[in-house]
C-alpha cells in the first residue's frame, strides 16, 4: 500500500497547533528528545527521527493530537513501552509519536465481576499484582510483563507463558475505549461476560497494531489464582524426542497451563552466561506447569509419559523450587543478548510440525551462515527463532534478512502463520499477502481505509 506524502508546511502547522492546544510538558521536539522514541526492540531502525513526541496524560491529549494530525495529514505512531519486536512502533521523519506510557492508572478493579478497567500505559505485571490482592490474575503472561504495557499487549495481540490454559490477549479483553484517526472517541464491547450486539469491533481492534485507532482504556477479564501449581522439567537427548513427548501429552488429554521448550543451543548459551550445566543433561529442555485442584495428579500423569522418552525428569509443587526449574526459560533471552544483537522472530505452526520446523531452522542457519537459537511455547506451536547478529552490524544484514524470510516461508509451507504474538509490524509485511491470500488482503485494506481514510495511523505497518 502506498501512503500519500505529508503536505508541505503541514509539520510546522501541526507543531504550532500542538504547542497551542497541549500543556508544555506534553510535547517534546528536537533530536535529543525524539530519537529515543524512534525505534522499538525489533533491531530495525527507521530513516530519520520523528518530528515530535506527544506524552499523552489523558484521553483529551490523544483526541487533540489525532484531530490535528488528521486535518493536516501528518502520520502518528502510537507507542507504549517500546518493547515491540516487529518494528510496529518505529517512527521516522515527519511523524509524531503518541507516547501513552503516562496513561498508567488502574481506573477500576472489580473482584466480584472479575474485571479491571485500565489505561494503556499500565505495566502488565502491575495489573497482575493489583489483581493478586483479591486472589485474581491478569492471565496473559508475556515474558516481558515487568516492563511491557497492557495497551501494547492489546495492540499486538500478545501471548505469553500461560496461553495454553487461558488463551492470548484477545481472550482477556472485554471492551475498549478508542480514539479514531480523526479524533472521534468510541467505546466497544461491554463489561458483561456475554455480549454480541453489532460487529465485534473489540476483536478487530485487538491486534491491529495501532493502525485502526488508539486505545485510551481497556476493560479486561481477570481470572482466579490457582489453588495448586505443579511444575515439571524434563531433559531429552534430542529435540525430536521432546516434541514427541509433547505430542504424547496432548494425545493423553493432559493440558498444561505452560509448556516451554528450549533447544540445545539456547541451553548452551544459558550455561555460558549463568554457569549452569543444562546442555550436558540433554539437547532439549521441556518445562511444564499444571494448575488447579488436579494439578498434582496431572503432573504425575505427565511424568509417567515423559519418562518413556526423557533422560531426566524433575517435578515439584514448591514455589521456590519451581522458580529454580524455570530459571532456564527466564534467562534464555538475557543469555542470548550477551552473545550479540538479537533479532527475535515469532512464528507458529501446528503442534505436530514443531520438530520439522526446528530441523528446517537449523538448515536455514547453516545455509545463510547465521546463528539461530530457538525456544517455543510448545503447547500452542508458537516458536521464537532468535537470530544473534554481530553487535556492531548496521541495521539488519542481508544474510539475517534472507534467513528470516526463509523461516517465514517455511512456517507458511508447514501450515503455520507469520506471527503468533509479536505482530506483523514492518518486518513481515513482505509475506503478509502470501498468508492472507488475494481476496482477504484487499478486504483488510478496505477495513483500514474505513477507520483511517487518510492513512495517518501507523502507516506502513501491519497491512
N, C-alpha and C positions, 0 to 999 in steps of 0.2 A: 504494500500500500504506500502511495506517495502522499506526503503531507505538504500543504502549502507553506511557503516560507513566511517568516514573520515580516509583516509590512514595515517599510522604512519608518523610522522615528517612533514606532509603536513601543519599543522598550523604554525610551525616555519618557513617553507619556504614561506608561504603566508605573514606572518608579515614582513619578510625580503624584499619581493618584494614590499609590500605596503610602507614600510619606504623609499625605494629607489625611487619609482615612484610617490609618493604623497607628497605635502608640509607637513611640520611638524605639522601645525595646523589642518590638515585634519584627523589625526589618533590619537585615544586615546586608551590606553591599561591599564590594571590593574583594580582590582575590584572597586575602588573608582570612576573610570571614566566610567566603563561599567555597573555596577549594575543598575544605574538609567535608563538605556536603555533596561533593560531585560524584562519588562512587560508592558502591556497596562492597561486599566481600567476595564478589564473583571472580576477581582477578582481571576483569576488563576495565578499561578506562575510556571515558568519553573524550571527544575533541573539545578542548577549551573548558572553561569554568562557567558555572551558572551566573546569570545576571544578578540574582539576589536570592536571599533566603528569608522566607516569612516564618517566624517562630509563632505559630498559632497557639493562643492560650485558651480559646473557646471557639464555638461554632460560628459566632459572628465574624471572627477573623477569617475563617475558611470561606464563608459566603462572600465576604467583601473581596477577598483575593480572587476567587473564581469569577465573580461577576465582572471585575475589572479586566482580568486576563482574557475572558471570553469576548468581551467587547472589542479588545484590541488584537485578538488572535495570537496571544503570546502563550507558548507551551508552559504547562505546570506539571511538575514532577512531585507527587506525594511521597513522603518519606517518614518511616517510623524510627527504628533504631539503626537503620543502615546495615543490618545483618544479613540481608538477602544474598543469595548465591547464584542468581541468574542474570544480573545486570538490570533488573527491573527498576532500581532506584538511581541509576546513573543519570546525571544531569549535565548536559553540555551547554555550549554558548547560547545566549539569548533565551534561556529557560529560567523559570522561577521555581525554586524548591519550596514546597509547602511542608515544613517540618512540624510534625504532630506530637513530638515527644513531650511537650509541656502540657498536653491534654492528658493528664495521668491520674485522674480521680476515679475511684470506685463510687459510682453515684448511688447504687442500691445493691444490697445483698440480702436476699430473702431466703432464709433457710427452710421455711415451710414450703414455698413453691420451688425450692432448689434452683434458683436462678440468680444472676447478677447482671447489673447494668453498669457498663464501664466505658470510659473514654478510650480512644485508640492507643494512647501512649502508655497505658498501664503495662508494667512489666509482667510477663506471663507468670513468673514464679510468685510475684507479689499477690496476684489474684488467687493463686493456688494456696498461699499461706493464709490469706484472709478467709477463704472458704474453709480451710482446715480447722479454724477456730469453732466451726459449727459441725465438725465431723464430715465435711464435704470436700470435694476437689474439683478443679477445672481439669477435666480429663485429658484434653490434648496436651501431650507432654513432650514438646520438642527438646532435643538435647540442649538447645540454646535458651531454655526457659529463663535462666537467670539474667539474660541480657536482652532477649527479644521482646517485642511488644505484642499485645493481643491484636491490635489493629494490623500489624504486619503479618501475623499468622493468618488472619482472616483474608487479607488481600492476596496471599499466596496459597491459600487453602492448605496450610501447613499440616504436616503429620507429626510423628514422634514415636516414642518408645511404646506407648500403650494403645496404638491404633488397632491392633488385632482384636482387642476386647471392646474398646469404646468408640472406634471409628476415628476419622480425621476431623479437622476443624469444622468442616461443613456440617457435621453431625451434632455439633455443640452450639451452633448459632441459631437462635430463635427469631431474631429481628435485628434491624439495623436502622440507625439514623444516618442519612447520607445527604451530601450536598452534590448536586449535579454540576455539569461543566459550566452552565450559565448562572450558577449561584442559587438555583432553586433547591430548597430543602424538602426531602421526602422521608417518610418513615415506612419501612417494610416489615412484614412478619407480624409477630404477636408475642405475648407473654404466656399464652396458654400452651399446653402440651400438644394439642391438636389445632389445626387451622389451615384451611385450603381455599380461602377466598381469593379469587383472581389468580393471575400468573405468579409463580414463585420467584419474585424478584430478589428475595433474600439469597436463594441458592445461586441465582445468576451473578449477583454482586460478590459473593464469597468466591475468591479465586480469580477475580477479574483484574488483579494486579494494578489497581489504580487507574484503569483505562475507561471505566464507566461512571465513576463517582468517587467522592472522598468520604470515608467513614468518619463520623463525629461521635458516635456512641454505638455500642453493641449490647444486645440482650442475649446472654449466653446461658446455656444449661449447665448446672452443677450436678455432680454425682456423689453418692455416698462413699466414704472411705471404706476400704475392705477390712473385714474383721481379722483376716489372716492373710499373710503373703508368704508363699514358699518359693525359694529361688533354687535353680538347678544350673550347674555349669558342667559341660561335657566337652572333652577334647577328643579329636579324631585324627587318625593317621593321614587321611586325605579329605579334601574339601567335598569330593563326591559323596563320601560316606556321611558327612554331616548333613548334606541335603537329602540323602536317602532317609536318614533318621528323622528329619523334619517331615518328610512325606509320610513316614510311618505314624508319627504323632497325629497328623491330620486325618489319616485313614482310621485311626483309633478314636476319633472324635475327642481328642484331648486338645483343648483350645487355650493356649497360654495367653495371658494379657500382654506379655512381652516375649519376643523371640529375636535375639540379636545374634548375628553370625559374622565372625571376623576371619579373614583368610590368613595364611601363613605369613606373607609379607607385612601385614599390619601387626601381627603378633611380634614379629622380629623388631619392628620399629618401636613398639611399646617396650620390649625388653631393653633395647639400646638406650631409650630415653629414661626408663624408670628402674633399671636394674633388676627386672623380673626374669623368669625363666619360662614364659608361656610357650615360646616356639619349640622348646625342647620336648614339650608334652605332646605336641601334635601339629598338624598343618592347618587345623581349623578349630575354632572355639565357638560353641553354641551356648548362649546364655538365655535361660527361660525364667519367667515368673508366672505363677498361678495365684489368683486372688479369690477371696471369698471363703465361705464355710467349708467348701470341699477342696480348698487349695492343697492341703497336705496329701489327701488321697490322690488327687490328680497328679501331683508331683511324683508320688511314688509310682503311679502308673507310668509316667513318662520315664522315670529312672529304669524301670524294667525293660522298656523298649530301647532306650539309649544304650544300655549295657550290651546289647546284641551287636553294636557297631562301634561304640566309643572305646578309646583306650583308657579313659578315666572319667568318673562321674562324681560330682560333689553336690550335696543338697543341704539346705538349711532354712529354718523359719526365723532365725535370729537376725534382726535388722543390721547389726554391726557386721556380722559375718556375711550377710547378703551384700552389703556395701563393698566388702573386700572382693567378693566374687565378681561384682560388676565393675571393678576398677578398670579392667582392660577396655571395656566399651567407653567408659567416661574419658579415659586418657588417650583413646585412639587418635583423634584429630590433633590434640596438642602435641602428641609424639610425632606425627607426620609433619607438623609445621616446623619442627626442629630440623627437618631434612631439606627444606626449601620452601618455595612459594607454592601453595596448594590451589588446585582448581578442582572444586568439589562438584562432581556430576551427580545426576539423580535420574535414574530410570526405574521402571517397574515392568516385570514380566510375570506370566503365570507361574505359580509356585513350582510347578513341575519342571520349569525351564531354568531354575536357579543354577544348577551345575553346568548346564550348557552355556549360559551366558557368561559365567565366570571363566570357563575354558576359552570362550571367544575373546574375552577381555585380555587374557594372557597372550593370545596370539596377536592381538592388536598392539599390545605394548611392545612386543618384540619387533613387529613389522615397522613401527614408527620410531623405535628407539626411545620410548617414553616410559618413565617409571609410573606404574599404576598400582594402587593399593585398594582393596575392596572390602567394605563391610556392608551388611544388609539387615533390613528389618525382615527377617526370614518368614514370618507368619503371613505377610502380605505381599511378598515378592518384590519389595522395594529395595534397590541396591544403590550404593554410593561408591562408584569408582572414583578414586581420588588421584588425580594426576599431580605428581610432585615435580615442579619446574625449578630451574636454577633461580636463586633469589634475585639476581640482578638482570634477568631477562626482561627486555622491554615488552610490554603488552603480553599477548599470548603467542608463543612461537608457532610457526606453521605446522610443525610436527605434532604439537599438542592439539591444535585445531583439527587436523586430519584424524588423529586418534579419537578425539571426542566425537567427530562426525561418524566414524565407523561404529562407535559404541551406540550412538542413537539409532543408526540404521539397523544394527543387529537387534536392538530391543524391538523395533517395529517388525522385523522379519520373524521374530520368535513370538509374535502376538502380543507384544507389550506396548508401552507408551513412553513418550519422550520425558515425562516428568511425573513422579509420584507425589511430590510435596514441595519442591522448590519453586515451581513456576517456569514459564517459558522465557520471560524477560526479553533480553536482546540476544542471548547466546543461542537459543534454539529455534528462532523464527524461521530459519532456512529450511527446517524439516517439518514445520507445522502443517503445511498444506498436504504433505505426504501422509500424515496421520489423519487429518480431518477429512480429506477427500474433496473432489471437485464440486460437490453440491453443498456440503456443510461449511466449508471455509468462506465462500462469499456470503452465505447466510449470516455467519457470525460477524462478518464485516458490516453487514447492514444493521445488525443489532448495535454495534459500536457507533455507527453513524446516527442512529436514533437517539442514543444517550448523549452523544458528543459530536454534533454536526460539524463543528469547525476543527475537530481533532486536536484539541489543545491538551487533553488529559493524557499524560504519559505517552506521547506519540512515539511510534516505532517500537512499542513493547507488546508482547503477548501475541497480537494478530499481525 
